[in-house]
Amino acid sequence: MRRTLIPLVVIAASTALAVPALAQRATPTDVRSTLTVGMSYDLYTSNPLRACGCGAEYEFLAINYDMLLAFDEQTLEAAPGLATEVPTKENGGVSDDGMTYTFHIRDDATWHDGTPVTARDVAFTYRFALDNKIGAYNNYLPYDPVFETPDDSTLVWTMTSPSLAPVAPPFIPILPEHIWSEFDGDAKAGRQFENIPAIGSGPFQLAEWEEGRFWRVEANEDYWGGAPKVDEIVFRAFDNPETMALALRDGEVDLVSGLPPNIARSLEGQPNIAVHEAVGRTFLNLAFNFGGQNPAATNHPALHDLTVRTAIAHAIDKQALVDKVLLGHGVAGTSVMPPSSPWHWQPSAGQEQAFDLEAANSMLDDAGYLDTDDDGIREMPGGGEPVELELVAASSVVEAPATARLIAGWLGEIGIGTQVKAVGDGAMNQVWTRGTFDAYLWGWTPDPDPDFILSVFTTAQCGNWSDGCYSDPEYDELYTEQQQATSVEERRALVAEMQQFLYEDVAEVILFYSADLEAYRTDTFTGYSPTPPPDGYMVFGYLPYPYMDIEPVSAADGGATSSGSDAIPLWVWGTVIAAVVVGWVLVSRARRAREDEHE
């Protein structure tokens, strides 16, 4: 989107009337630096209690708040966060029975309002999540934990069962007790709290959100981990990737994420633009609706049959999806942990659900799913209801609609009718929560630790995080066992077994892991550092590392600090220009009124 050209007289007036704080700061050697990031979706919420898993809100949480433990920038394993070290039995932080963990909280962390961060804030956050049943977080806190704070710098976490859960680590933003305590016991009111500006302890603070357009964070110059090198970041929401790429080419944004392969290719070789391919961490899944506990759920009975689900898995050419939809920028899917993760499980040659339409047709024939009326659609065994599925595709996942159409074609070749329906985020959330679908295409980006994504398939998550209320008691038992493992080796074996279980039971079909294609301008900012290096993410890197070393090119060269896309952000220019226009109109009307008085 190209900027509108403004007459020079208006620009001069706008500059003179610019926000005083910015004008005073804008000297030849000290100009406010604004990194502008383009993404294909807006914030869903600014409230940590309402986090639903959307990418933008987790980016906000990651840079606005700290966690008790962080993820290591190189390995994504547990690392110090608000806690100064990761507890182990060797350093005295874990009891011999594996049920008590002691954390030492750093003494140099403060909230954005200047209040010191203490162990009591951590204990409050965890108790609040449990007592108020905050579904996004309480699964990280198993086995009836008790959180004690003998002093401001010590947290003692005790459970009724041995577990590695405290050092997984819990993906829970730590909240300031002095802000959120008024909502303890009233989670409904807490979820309605606007939370802007958002008081956290992270390197940036959410200062403004104009829904549907942008959200803006300001740097925390007193951050315990060191101040960021930019003054603020503006995250702009775009309706489509084409417009976002054009904004990058025109210099309206400095960094963009989530580009489709064809658009990313169009940016290669463009002046002052670099394209970065982040290794696949997000997977697109074909989820089935099992109905579960939701009386309003609508699902086809054939999906309860493992034979049907296995035939569907064999009818999908995953490599063709990678080649045709991703243009080769990805890897065919197998399991819920991506190949880049040390927790990834890969089926052996004899276990693969390989693309085989003939085998899929034979399975359905043998199970009694026959086309008795020669209309090309099979019926349930014994006749009756046709095997026709509504396949819902999340349009916010750019690959989903095209993938759905290809899958519909393959399923048609094995006698399963498919109606494809692409819907936006709002409708997708309704489909998911109400259970009104047969199957859908959506995506997951698992935590670095496998516990959360594995929990999604437990019976307890039906009606919460579960895609379609998948439930199996044997799987539930395996999940409990991996939570109670007391060594990494024991847990790793159980996690692999769980991934194999989901694969063989076709709880859902993991279609592919898509590379995230990002692009940035090389003439505005420098210091981009993917997490983990060298082929990790510059946006959505789990924690704020990718943003910490970014600085204006001129500053890196030793010159005056300058902004990237604008010395003053576009939203400020728009506000100022609007004010000038309104002022001009008012002056004109006043002059006209005076002229009328003299007539």
C-alpha positions as CSV (number, residue, x, y, z in Angstrom):
1,M,0.0,0.0,0.0
2,R,1.6,3.2,-1.2
3,R,1.6,6.3,1.1
4,T,-0.7,9.2,0.1
5,L,1.3,12.2,-1.1
6,I,0.7,15.2,1.1
7,P,1.3,18.8,-0.1
8,L,4.5,20.4,1.3
9,V,2.6,23.1,3.1
10,V,0.7,20.5,5.1
11,I,3.8,18.5,5.8
12,A,5.4,21.7,7.2
13,A,2.4,22.4,9.4
14,S,2.3,18.8,10.5
15,T,5.9,18.8,11.5
16,A,5.4,22.0,13.5
17,L,2.4,20.5,15.3
18,A,3.9,17.1,15.9
19,V,3.5,15.5,19.4
20,P,5.7,17.7,21.7
21,A,7.4,14.7,23.4
22,L,8.5,13.4,20.0
23,A,9.5,16.8,18.7
24,Q,11.6,17.5,21.7
25,R,13.4,14.2,21.4
26,A,14.0,14.4,17.7
27,T,17.4,16.0,17.4
28,P,19.9,15.2,14.6
29,T,21.6,12.7,16.9
30,D,18.5,11.3,18.8
31,V,15.5,10.3,16.7
32,R,13.0,7.8,18.0
33,S,13.6,4.4,16.4
34,T,10.5,2.4,15.4
35,L,10.7,-1.1,14.0
36,T,7.5,-1.9,12.0
37,V,6.6,-5.6,11.7
38,G,3.9,-6.8,9.3
39,M,1.9,-9.9,10.0
40,S,-1.2,-11.5,8.6
41,Y,-3.4,-11.3,11.7
42,D,-4.1,-9.0,14.6
43,L,-4.1,-9.5,18.3
44,Y,-7.0,-11.6,19.6
45,T,-6.6,-10.2,23.1
46,S,-4.4,-8.1,25.3
47,N,-5.4,-10.0,28.3
48,P,-3.2,-13.0,29.4
49,L,-6.3,-14.8,30.9
50,R,-8.0,-15.0,27.5
51,A,-5.0,-16.3,25.5
52,C,-6.4,-18.8,23.0
53,G,-3.3,-19.9,21.1
54,C,-3.3,-17.3,18.3
55,G,0.1,-16.3,17.1
56,A,0.0,-12.6,17.6
57,E,-1.1,-12.8,21.3
58,Y,1.7,-15.2,22.1
59,E,4.1,-12.8,20.6
60,F,2.7,-10.1,22.8
61,L,3.0,-12.3,25.9
62,A,6.5,-13.3,25.0
63,I,7.9,-9.8,24.8
64,N,5.7,-8.1,27.5
65,Y,6.1,-10.7,30.3
66,D,8.8,-13.0,31.7
67,M,8.4,-16.6,32.7
68,L,9.9,-18.3,35.7
69,L,12.2,-20.2,33.4
70,A,13.0,-19.2,29.8
71,F,14.1,-21.2,26.8
72,D,17.7,-21.2,25.8
73,E,18.4,-19.1,22.8
74,Q,20.5,-21.8,21.1
75,T,18.8,-25.0,22.1
76,L,15.3,-24.0,23.4
77,E,15.9,-26.1,26.5
78,A,15.0,-24.7,30.0
79,A,17.2,-21.7,30.9
80,P,17.2,-19.0,33.6
81,G,14.4,-16.5,33.4
82,L,13.1,-14.7,36.5
83,A,14.7,-17.7,38.2
84,T,18.5,-17.3,38.3
85,E,19.2,-21.0,37.5
86,V,17.4,-24.2,36.5
87,P,17.0,-26.4,39.6
88,T,18.7,-29.8,39.6
89,K,19.5,-32.4,42.2
90,E,23.1,-31.5,41.7
91,N,22.7,-27.8,42.6
92,G,20.3,-28.7,45.5
93,G,17.2,-27.3,43.7
94,V,15.4,-30.6,43.5
95,S,14.6,-32.9,46.4
96,D,15.6,-36.6,46.3
97,D,12.0,-37.7,45.8
98,G,11.6,-35.4,42.8
99,M,8.5,-33.7,44.3
100,T,10.0,-30.4,45.6
101,Y,11.7,-27.7,43.5
102,T,13.4,-24.6,44.9
103,F,13.8,-21.5,42.7
104,H,15.9,-18.5,43.4
105,I,14.3,-15.3,42.0
106,R,16.5,-12.5,40.6
107,D,16.6,-9.3,42.6
108,D,17.1,-6.9,39.7
109,A,13.7,-7.4,37.9
110,T,11.0,-4.8,38.1
111,W,7.5,-4.4,36.7
112,H,6.9,-1.8,34.1
113,D,5.5,0.5,36.8
114,G,8.7,0.3,38.8
115,T,7.5,-2.2,41.5
116,P,10.0,-5.0,42.3
117,V,9.3,-8.5,41.0
118,T,9.3,-11.0,43.8
119,A,8.8,-14.7,44.3
120,R,5.3,-13.9,45.6
121,D,4.3,-12.7,42.1
122,V,5.3,-16.1,40.7
123,A,3.4,-18.0,43.4
124,F,0.4,-15.7,42.9
125,T,0.3,-16.3,39.2
126,Y,0.4,-20.1,39.5
127,R,-2.2,-20.2,42.3
128,F,-4.4,-17.8,40.3
129,A,-4.2,-20.1,37.2
130,L,-5.2,-23.1,39.3
131,D,-7.8,-21.6,41.6
132,N,-9.5,-19.7,38.7
133,K,-9.3,-22.6,36.3
134,I,-7.4,-20.7,33.6
135,G,-7.4,-23.5,30.9
136,A,-4.5,-22.1,28.9
137,Y,-2.1,-22.5,31.9
138,N,-3.2,-24.9,34.6
139,N,-2.2,-28.0,32.6
140,Y,1.4,-26.9,33.2
141,L,0.9,-27.2,37.0
142,P,0.1,-30.9,37.7
143,Y,-0.3,-32.9,40.9
144,D,-1.8,-30.5,43.3
145,P,1.1,-28.2,43.6
146,V,1.8,-25.9,46.6
147,F,3.8,-22.7,46.2
148,E,5.5,-21.3,49.2
149,T,7.6,-18.1,49.4
150,P,9.8,-18.1,52.6
151,D,11.2,-14.8,51.3
152,D,10.9,-12.4,48.4
153,S,13.7,-14.2,46.4
154,T,12.7,-17.9,47.1
155,L,9.9,-20.0,45.5
156,V,9.4,-23.6,46.8
157,W,7.2,-25.7,44.5
158,T,6.0,-29.0,46.0
159,M,3.8,-31.6,44.3
160,T,2.1,-34.9,45.3
161,S,4.0,-36.9,42.7
162,P,7.5,-36.7,41.2
163,S,7.5,-34.8,37.9
164,L,9.7,-32.8,35.6
165,A,6.9,-30.3,35.0
166,P,8.5,-27.4,36.9
167,V,11.5,-27.4,34.6
168,A,9.7,-28.3,31.4
169,P,9.3,-25.2,31.7
170,P,5.7,-23.9,32.3
171,F,4.8,-21.6,29.4
172,I,3.0,-19.2,31.8
173,P,3.6,-15.4,31.8
174,I,4.2,-14.2,35.3
175,L,1.7,-11.5,36.3
176,P,2.1,-8.7,38.9
177,E,0.1,-9.6,42.0
178,H,-0.6,-5.9,42.8
179,I,-2.4,-5.5,39.5
180,W,-4.3,-8.9,39.2
181,S,-5.1,-9.7,42.8
182,E,-8.4,-7.8,42.6
183,F,-9.6,-10.5,40.1
184,D,-8.6,-13.5,42.2
185,G,-11.8,-15.4,42.6
186,D,-13.5,-13.5,39.8
187,A,-11.9,-14.8,36.6
188,K,-14.8,-13.5,34.5
189,A,-14.0,-9.9,35.6
190,G,-10.3,-10.6,35.1
191,R,-10.9,-11.7,31.5
192,Q,-12.7,-8.5,30.8
193,F,-9.8,-6.4,32.1
194,E,-8.5,-4.3,29.2
195,N,-4.9,-4.5,30.3
196,I,-3.5,-1.6,28.3
197,P,-0.9,-0.5,29.1
198,A,0.0,-4.0,30.0
199,I,2.2,-4.1,33.2
200,G,4.7,-6.9,32.9
201,S,8.4,-7.3,33.5
202,G,9.5,-8.1,29.9
203,P,11.7,-6.0,27.5
204,F,8.7,-4.4,25.9
205,Q,5.4,-3.1,27.1
206,L,2.1,-3.1,25.1
207,A,1.2,0.6,25.0
208,E,-1.5,0.8,22.4
209,W,-3.8,-1.4,20.3
210,E,-6.1,-0.3,17.5
211,E,-8.0,-3.4,16.7
212,G,-7.7,-4.5,13.1
213,R,-4.8,-2.1,12.4
214,F,-1.8,-2.3,14.7
215,W,-0.5,-2.8,18.2
216,R,2.4,-1.0,19.6
217,V,5.0,-1.8,22.2
218,E,7.5,0.4,23.9
219,A,11.0,-0.6,25.0
220,N,11.6,-1.2,28.7
221,E,14.9,0.7,29.3
222,D,15.2,-0.8,32.8
223,Y,14.8,-4.5,31.6
224,W,17.0,-6.8,33.8
225,G,18.3,-8.5,30.7
226,G,19.5,-5.3,29.1
227,A,17.5,-2.6,27.2
228,P,16.4,-3.3,23.6
229,K,18.1,-1.3,20.9
230,V,14.9,0.1,19.4
231,D,12.5,2.5,21.1
232,E,9.3,0.8,20.0
233,I,7.9,-1.9,17.7
234,V,4.6,-1.4,15.7
235,F,3.0,-4.7,14.7
236,R,0.7,-4.0,11.7
237,A,-2.1,-6.4,10.7
238,F,-2.6,-7.0,7.0
239,D,-5.7,-8.5,5.3
240,N,-3.6,-10.4,2.7
241,P,0.1,-11.2,2.2
242,E,0.2,-9.4,-1.2
243,T,-0.5,-6.1,0.5
244,M,2.0,-6.9,3.2
245,A,4.8,-7.7,0.7
246,L,4.0,-4.5,-1.2
247,A,4.3,-2.5,2.1
248,L,7.8,-4.1,2.6
249,R,8.9,-3.2,-0.9
250,D,7.6,0.4,-0.4
251,G,9.4,0.7,3.0
252,E,6.3,1.0,5.1
253,V,7.3,-2.0,7.1
254,D,10.7,-3.4,8.0
255,L,10.1,-7.0,8.7
256,V,7.3,-9.4,7.6
257,S,6.3,-12.9,8.6
258,G,4.1,-15.7,7.2
259,L,4.6,-15.1,3.5
260,P,3.3,-17.7,1.0
261,P,6.1,-19.3,-1.1
262,N,5.1,-17.5,-4.3
263,I,5.1,-14.1,-2.7
264,A,8.4,-14.8,-0.9
265,R,10.0,-15.7,-4.2
266,S,8.8,-12.5,-5.7
267,L,10.8,-10.6,-3.1
268,E,14.0,-12.4,-3.8
269,G,16.5,-10.1,-5.5
270,Q,14.6,-7.0,-4.7
271,P,16.8,-4.0,-3.7
272,N,17.4,-3.8,0.1
273,I,15.3,-6.9,0.8
274,A,16.4,-10.2,2.2
275,V,14.3,-13.4,2.5
276,H,14.8,-15.7,5.4
277,E,13.4,-19.3,5.5
278,A,12.8,-20.5,9.1
279,V,12.9,-24.3,9.6
280,G,9.4,-25.9,9.8
281,R,8.0,-25.7,13.3
282,T,4.3,-25.3,12.6
283,F,2.3,-28.2,11.3
284,L,-1.0,-28.2,9.4
285,N,-3.3,-30.9,10.7
286,L,-6.4,-32.7,9.5
287,A,-8.4,-33.0,12.7
288,F,-11.4,-35.3,13.1
289,N,-14.5,-34.6,15.2
290,F,-15.1,-37.4,17.7
291,G,-18.0,-35.7,19.3
292,G,-17.0,-36.3,22.9
293,Q,-18.9,-34.6,25.7
294,N,-20.5,-31.9,23.6
295,P,-24.2,-32.6,23.0
296,A,-24.3,-30.1,20.2
297,A,-21.4,-31.6,18.3
298,T,-22.1,-32.8,14.7
299,N,-19.8,-35.4,13.4
300,H,-20.0,-38.3,10.9
301,P,-20.1,-41.7,12.6
302,A,-17.7,-43.1,10.0
303,L,-14.9,-41.1,11.7
304,H,-15.1,-43.3,14.8
305,D,-13.9,-46.2,12.7
306,L,-10.1,-46.5,12.7
307,T,-10.3,-48.2,9.3
308,V,-11.9,-45.1,7.8
309,R,-9.3,-42.8,9.4
310,T,-6.5,-45.0,8.2
311,A,-7.8,-45.1,4.7
312,I,-8.0,-41.3,4.7
313,A,-4.4,-41.1,5.9
314,H,-3.3,-43.4,3.0
315,A,-5.4,-41.3,0.5
316,I,-3.4,-38.1,1.1
317,D,-0.2,-37.5,-0.8
318,K,1.7,-35.4,1.7
319,Q,4.7,-34.9,-0.5
320,A,2.5,-33.6,-3.3
321,L,1.1,-31.1,-0.7
322,V,4.7,-29.9,0.1
323,D,5.5,-29.6,-3.6
324,K,2.3,-28.0,-4.8
325,V,1.1,-25.9,-1.9
326,L,4.4,-25.1,-0.2
327,L,6.4,-25.1,-3.4
328,G,8.9,-27.3,-1.6
329,H,9.3,-25.0,1.5
330,G,8.4,-27.6,4.1
331,V,8.5,-31.3,5.0
332,A,5.9,-34.0,4.9
333,G,4.3,-34.5,8.3
334,T,4.3,-37.5,10.6
335,S,4.0,-36.5,14.3
336,V,3.1,-33.6,16.6
337,M,6.7,-32.7,17.3
338,P,8.5,-31.2,14.3
339,P,11.7,-32.7,12.9
340,S,13.7,-29.7,14.2
341,S,12.8,-30.8,17.8
342,P,15.0,-33.3,19.7
343,W,11.6,-34.9,20.8
344,H,10.5,-35.7,17.2
345,W,9.4,-39.3,16.5
346,Q,9.6,-40.7,13.0
347,P,7.8,-43.9,11.8
348,S,10.0,-46.7,10.4
349,A,9.6,-47.9,6.9
350,G,7.1,-50.5,7.9
351,Q,5.0,-48.1,10.0
352,E,4.5,-45.4,7.4
353,Q,1.0,-44.5,6.3
354,A,2.2,-44.0,2.7
355,F,0.1,-42.5,-0.1
356,D,-1.7,-45.5,-1.6
357,L,-5.2,-45.0,-3.1
358,E,-5.5,-48.7,-4.0
359,A,-4.8,-49.8,-0.4
360,A,-7.3,-47.2,0.9
361,N,-10.0,-48.4,-1.4
362,S,-9.4,-52.0,-0.4
363,M,-9.6,-51.2,3.3
364,L,-13.0,-49.5,2.8
365,D,-14.3,-52.3,0.6
366,D,-13.3,-55.0,3.2
367,A,-14.9,-53.0,6.0
368,G,-18.2,-52.9,4.2
369,Y,-18.2,-49.3,3.1
370,L,-19.7,-49.8,-0.4
371,D,-21.2,-47.5,-3.1
372,T,-24.5,-49.3,-3.4
373,D,-26.2,-46.7,-5.6
374,D,-23.4,-46.0,-8.0
375,D,-23.3,-42.3,-7.3
376,G,-19.5,-42.4,-6.5
377,I,-20.0,-42.0,-2.7
378,R,-19.8,-44.9,-0.3
379,E,-22.4,-45.6,2.3
380,M,-22.1,-46.8,5.8
381,P,-21.8,-50.6,6.2
382,G,-25.2,-52.2,5.6
383,G,-26.4,-49.2,3.6
384,G,-27.8,-45.9,4.9
385,E,-25.9,-42.7,5.4
386,P,-23.5,-41.7,2.7
387,V,-19.9,-41.1,3.8
388,E,-19.8,-37.4,3.0
389,L,-17.7,-35.0,5.1
390,E,-17.7,-31.3,5.6
391,L,-14.0,-30.2,5.6
392,V,-13.6,-26.8,7.2
393,A,-10.4,-24.9,6.3
394,A,-9.0,-22.0,8.5
395,S,-8.5,-19.2,5.9
396,S,-6.0,-17.4,8.3
397,V,-3.6,-20.3,7.6
398,V,-2.7,-19.4,4.0
399,E,-2.0,-23.0,3.0
400,A,-5.2,-24.5,4.4
401,P,-7.8,-23.7,1.6
402,A,-5.6,-25.0,-1.2
403,T,-4.7,-28.1,0.8
404,A,-8.4,-28.8,1.5
405,R,-9.2,-28.7,-2.2
406,L,-6.4,-31.2,-3.0
407,I,-7.5,-33.5,-0.1
408,A,-11.1,-33.4,-1.4
409,G,-10.0,-34.6,-4.8
410,W,-8.1,-37.6,-3.3
411,L,-10.9,-38.5,-1.0
412,G,-13.2,-38.5,-3.9
413,E,-11.1,-41.2,-5.5
414,I,-11.7,-43.5,-2.6
415,G,-15.5,-42.8,-2.5
416,I,-15.6,-40.3,0.3
417,G,-17.5,-37.2,-0.5
418,T,-16.1,-33.9,0.7
419,Q,-17.5,-30.4,0.9
420,V,-14.8,-27.8,1.5
421,K,-15.6,-24.7,3.5
422,A,-13.1,-21.9,4.2
423,V,-13.8,-19.7,7.1
424,G,-12.1,-16.8,9.0
425,D,-10.8,-16.8,12.5
426,G,-14.0,-15.9,14.3
427,A,-16.0,-18.6,12.5
428,M,-13.2,-21.1,13.0
429,N,-13.2,-20.6,16.7
430,Q,-17.0,-21.2,16.8
431,V,-16.7,-24.3,14.7
432,W,-14.0,-25.6,17.1
433,T,-15.6,-24.7,20.4
434,R,-19.1,-25.9,19.3
435,G,-17.9,-29.1,17.7
436,T,-19.9,-28.4,14.5
437,F,-17.7,-30.0,11.9
438,D,-16.7,-33.4,10.6
439,A,-13.0,-32.5,10.0
440,Y,-11.0,-29.3,9.7
441,L,-7.6,-28.0,8.6
442,W,-5.9,-25.8,11.1
443,G,-2.4,-25.5,12.5
444,W,-0.4,-25.9,15.7
445,T,3.0,-24.5,16.7
446,P,4.0,-26.7,19.6
447,D,5.9,-25.5,22.7
448,P,9.6,-26.4,22.7
449,D,8.7,-29.0,25.3
450,P,6.3,-31.7,24.1
451,D,4.1,-31.7,27.2
452,F,1.5,-29.2,26.0
453,I,0.9,-30.6,22.5
454,L,0.7,-34.1,23.9
455,S,-1.9,-32.9,26.5
456,V,-4.1,-31.7,23.7
457,F,-5.1,-35.3,22.9
458,T,-6.0,-36.3,26.5
459,T,-9.6,-36.9,27.5
460,A,-9.3,-34.0,30.0
461,Q,-8.8,-31.5,27.2
462,C,-12.2,-32.3,25.5
463,G,-14.0,-28.9,25.5
464,N,-10.7,-27.1,26.0
465,W,-7.6,-27.4,23.8
466,S,-8.6,-30.6,22.1
467,D,-9.2,-30.4,18.4
468,G,-12.1,-32.8,18.2
469,C,-12.4,-34.5,21.6
470,Y,-10.1,-37.4,20.9
471,S,-10.1,-39.8,23.8
472,D,-8.3,-43.0,24.7
473,P,-7.6,-44.3,28.2
474,E,-4.4,-46.0,27.2
475,Y,-3.1,-42.7,25.8
476,D,-4.2,-40.8,28.9
477,E,-2.2,-43.3,31.0
478,L,0.9,-42.7,28.9
479,Y,0.5,-39.0,29.3
480,T,0.5,-39.3,33.1
481,E,3.5,-41.6,33.0
482,Q,5.6,-39.0,31.0
483,Q,4.6,-36.3,33.4
484,Q,5.8,-38.4,36.3
485,A,9.1,-39.5,34.7
486,T,12.0,-38.6,36.9
487,S,14.7,-38.7,34.2
488,V,14.9,-37.1,30.7
489,E,15.8,-40.5,29.2
490,E,12.7,-42.2,30.7
491,R,10.5,-39.3,29.6
492,R,12.0,-39.3,26.1
493,A,11.0,-42.9,25.6
494,L,7.5,-42.3,26.7
495,V,7.1,-39.2,24.5
496,A,8.2,-41.2,21.5
497,E,5.7,-44.0,22.4
498,M,2.9,-41.4,22.7
499,Q,3.7,-39.9,19.3
500,Q,3.6,-43.4,17.8
501,F,0.3,-44.1,19.5
502,L,-1.4,-41.0,18.0
503,Y,0.1,-41.8,14.5
504,E,-1.2,-45.4,14.5
505,D,-4.6,-44.6,15.9
506,V,-4.9,-41.7,13.4
507,A,-6.0,-39.3,16.1
508,E,-5.5,-36.7,13.3
509,V,-3.3,-36.5,10.2
510,I,-0.2,-34.3,10.4
511,L,0.0,-33.1,6.8
512,F,3.2,-31.1,6.7
513,Y,5.6,-28.8,8.6
514,S,5.7,-25.6,6.7
515,A,8.8,-23.4,6.7
516,D,8.0,-19.9,7.8
517,L,9.1,-17.5,5.1
518,E,10.1,-14.1,6.5
519,A,11.6,-11.0,4.8
520,Y,13.1,-7.8,6.0
521,R,14.7,-4.6,4.7
522,T,18.5,-4.4,5.0
523,D,18.6,-0.6,4.6
524,T,16.7,0.3,7.8
525,F,17.6,-2.1,10.6
526,T,20.3,-4.7,11.3
527,G,21.1,-7.2,14.0
528,Y,18.3,-9.7,13.1
529,S,19.0,-12.9,15.0
530,P,16.7,-15.9,14.3
531,T,15.9,-18.1,17.3
532,P,17.4,-20.6,17.5
533,P,20.2,-19.7,15.0
534,P,20.8,-20.0,12.1
535,D,17.4,-21.1,10.7
536,G,15.0,-20.3,13.5
537,Y,12.4,-17.6,13.6
538,M,12.7,-13.8,13.7
539,V,9.0,-13.4,14.5
540,F,7.3,-15.9,16.9
541,G,10.6,-17.1,18.4
542,Y,9.0,-18.2,21.7
543,L,10.8,-15.4,23.6
544,P,12.0,-11.9,22.9
545,Y,15.5,-12.8,21.8
546,P,15.0,-11.9,18.1
547,Y,14.1,-8.3,18.9
548,M,16.8,-7.6,21.4
549,D,19.7,-6.9,19.1
550,I,17.9,-5.2,16.3
551,E,19.0,-1.6,15.8
552,P,18.8,1.0,13.1
553,V,21.4,0.7,10.4
554,S,22.8,4.2,11.0
555,A,23.3,3.4,14.7
556,A,25.1,0.2,13.9
557,D,27.4,2.2,11.6
558,G,28.1,4.6,14.5
559,G,25.9,7.4,13.1
560,A,22.8,9.0,14.4
561,T,20.0,6.7,15.4
562,S,17.2,6.7,12.9
563,S,13.9,4.9,12.6
564,G,13.2,2.2,10.1
565,S,10.0,2.8,8.2
566,D,9.4,6.3,9.6
567,A,11.1,8.6,12.0
568,I,7.6,9.0,13.4
569,P,5.3,6.0,12.9
570,L,2.6,6.1,10.3
571,W,-0.1,6.1,12.9
572,V,1.4,9.3,14.4
573,W,1.6,11.0,11.0
574,G,-2.0,10.1,10.4
575,T,-3.1,11.5,13.7
576,V,-1.1,14.7,13.2
577,I,-2.3,15.3,9.6
578,A,-5.9,14.7,10.7
579,A,-5.5,17.3,13.4
580,V,-4.1,19.8,10.9
581,V,-7.0,19.2,8.5
582,V,-9.5,19.6,11.3
583,G,-7.7,22.7,12.5
584,W,-7.7,24.2,9.0
585,V,-11.5,23.5,8.7
586,L,-12.2,25.2,12.0
587,V,-10.0,28.2,11.1
588,S,-11.8,28.5,7.8
589,R,-15.2,28.3,9.4
590,A,-14.2,30.9,12.0
591,R,-12.9,33.2,9.2
592,R,-16.1,32.7,7.2
593,A,-18.2,33.5,10.3
594,R,-16.3,36.7,10.9
595,E,-16.7,37.7,7.2
596,D,-20.5,37.0,7.6
597,E,-20.6,39.2,10.6
598,H,-19.2,42.1,8.6
599,E,-21.5,41.7,5.7
